[in-house]
């Protein structure tokens, strides 16, 4: 039973701390540290691994956990999606539109 409790603590701590760590890796400070191409590739690969594991664990926990844990997992999912958007700009690129509309293109 001790090993099961230890496994739950490890999984929950990963769910809790993977989101803020992903946001830290996408901050301006962390992007400023990655001047060389090698550091940029290492940062992005670690970020991708962190986001994949965090999203997978959060999605798997959200189906079977109590309400408080579901809230933490849903918050973690939102934070991971925001960190992916900060790094690659997928969602903001889709939402951003021309403020002038079709009339402003003439």
C-alpha positions in Angstrom: 0.0 0.0 0.0 2.9 2.3 0.7 4.2 2.0 -2.9 0.7 2.8 -4.3 0.5 5.9 -2.1 3.9 6.9 -3.3 2.9 6.4 -6.9 -0.2 8.6 -6.4 1.9 11.3 -4.8 4.4 11.3 -7.6 1.6 11.4 -10.3 -0.3 14.2 -8.5 2.9 16.3 -8.0 3.8 15.9 -11.6 0.2 17.1 -12.5 0.5 20.0 -10.2 4.0 21.2 -11.1 4.2 20.4 -14.9 2.0 23.3 -15.9 3.9 26.1 -14.1 7.2 24.6 -15.3 5.9 24.6 -18.8 4.8 28.3 -18.4 8.3 29.1 -17.0 9.9 27.4 -20.1 7.9 29.6 -22.4 8.6 32.9 -20.6 10.6 35.7 -22.1 13.4 35.0 -19.6 13.7 31.4 -20.8 13.4 32.3 -24.4 16.2 34.9 -23.9 18.5 32.1 -22.5 18.2 30.0 -25.7 20.4 32.0 -27.9 22.1 29.0 -29.5 20.3 26.5 -31.7 21.2 23.6 -29.5 19.7 25.2 -26.4 16.6 26.1 -28.3 16.2 22.5 -29.5 16.8 21.1 -26.0 14.3 23.6 -24.5 11.6 22.8 -27.1 12.1 19.1 -26.8 11.9 19.2 -23.0 8.8 21.4 -23.3 7.1 19.0 -25.7 7.8 16.0 -23.5 6.6 17.9 -20.4 3.4 19.0 -22.2 2.7 15.6 -23.6 3.1 13.8 -20.3 1.2 16.5 -18.4 -1.7 16.5 -20.8 -1.8 12.7 -20.8 -1.8 12.3 -17.1 -4.3 15.1 -16.6 -6.7 13.6 -19.1 -6.4 10.2 -17.6 -6.9 11.5 -14.1 -9.9 13.6 -15.0 -12.0 10.6 -15.8 -11.7 8.7 -12.5 -10.9 11.2 -9.8 -13.0 13.1 -7.3 -14.2 16.7 -8.0 -11.3 18.6 -6.5 -8.7 16.5 -8.4 -10.7 17.0 -11.6 -10.5 20.7 -11.1 -6.7 20.6 -10.6 -6.4 18.4 -13.7 -8.6 20.7 -15.8 -6.6 23.7 -14.7 -3.4 21.8 -15.6 -4.9 21.1 -19.1 -5.6 24.8 -19.6 -2.1 25.8 -18.5 -0.5 23.3 -20.9 -2.6 24.6 -23.8 -1.6 28.1 -22.9 2.1 27.2 -22.8 1.8 25.5 -26.2 0.1 28.6 -27.5 2.9 30.8 -26.0 5.6 28.8 -27.7 4.1 28.1 -31.1 1.1 30.5 -31.4 -1.3 28.0 -32.9 -4.5 29.2 -31.2 -3.8 32.9 -31.3 -3.0 32.6 -35.0 -6.4 31.0 -35.7 -8.3 33.6 -33.5 -6.4 36.7 -34.7 -8.2 38.4 -37.6 -7.8 41.5 -39.6 -9.5 44.3 -37.7 -10.4 46.1 -41.0 -12.2 43.1 -42.4 -12.6 42.6 -46.2 -13.4 46.2 -46.7 -9.9 47.3 -45.5 -8.2 45.3 -48.2 -8.9 47.6 -51.1 
